[in-house]
Amino acid sequence: MNETTQPAIVQSLRETILAGKLSPSQRLVEAQLAQWLGVSRTLLRDSYRQQLSLPSLHLLADAT
């Protein structure tokens, strides 16, 4: 990902979800998703908190 801004990450997550590349109820592993997007985990975490306004993404506490 060339742009590492929160809006760019939110847009990428939105497009990935809407394109069906993530299955419903699929667990997103933060470290893997950050690596896939080429961003830091902190930036990713802040970005998907923005994304929570979409009904397609819910943040759950890590069970580990």
C-alpha positions in Angstrom: 0.0 0.0 0.0 1.6 3.3 -1.1 -0.6 5.5 1.0 -0.4 4.7 4.7 -3.0 7.1 5.9 -6.0 6.0 7.9 -8.5 6.9 5.1 -6.5 4.8 2.7 -6.5 1.8 5.1 -10.2 2.3 5.8 -10.9 2.4 2.1 -8.8 -0.8 1.5 -10.6 -2.6 4.3 -14.0 -1.5 3.0 -13.2 -2.6 -0.6 -11.9 -6.0 0.7 -15.0 -6.6 2.7 -17.4 -5.5 0.1 -15.6 -7.5 -2.6 -16.2 -10.6 -0.5 -12.5 -11.3 0.0 -13.2 -11.8 3.7 -15.8 -14.3 4.7 -18.6 -13.3 7.2 -17.4 -13.8 10.8 -13.9 -14.4 9.6 -11.4 -13.6 12.3 -8.9 -10.9 11.3 -5.5 -11.4 12.8 -4.1 -8.0 13.3 -0.4 -8.9 12.7 -1.3 -10.7 9.4 -3.6 -8.0 8.2 -1.1 -5.3 8.9 1.6 -7.2 7.0 -0.8 -7.8 4.1 -1.6 -4.1 3.9 2.0 -3.1 4.5 1.2 -0.9 7.5 2.0 -0.8 11.2 -0.4 -2.6 13.6 -1.0 0.7 15.4 -2.1 2.4 12.3 -4.2 -0.5 11.3 -5.9 -0.6 14.7 -6.7 3.1 14.6 -8.0 2.7 11.1 -10.4 -0.2 11.8 -11.8 1.6 14.8 -12.9 4.2 12.2 -14.3 1.3 10.1 -16.6 0.1 13.0 -19.3 2.5 11.7 -19.9 -0.1 9.0 -22.2 -3.0 10.0 -19.7 -5.4 8.3 -16.9 -5.1 10.9 -17.1 -5.6 14.7 -14.1 -5.4 17.0 -13.9 -8.2 19.5 -11.4 -8.5 22.4 -8.6 -11.0 21.7 -9.4 -14.2 23.5 -5.7 -15.1 24.0 
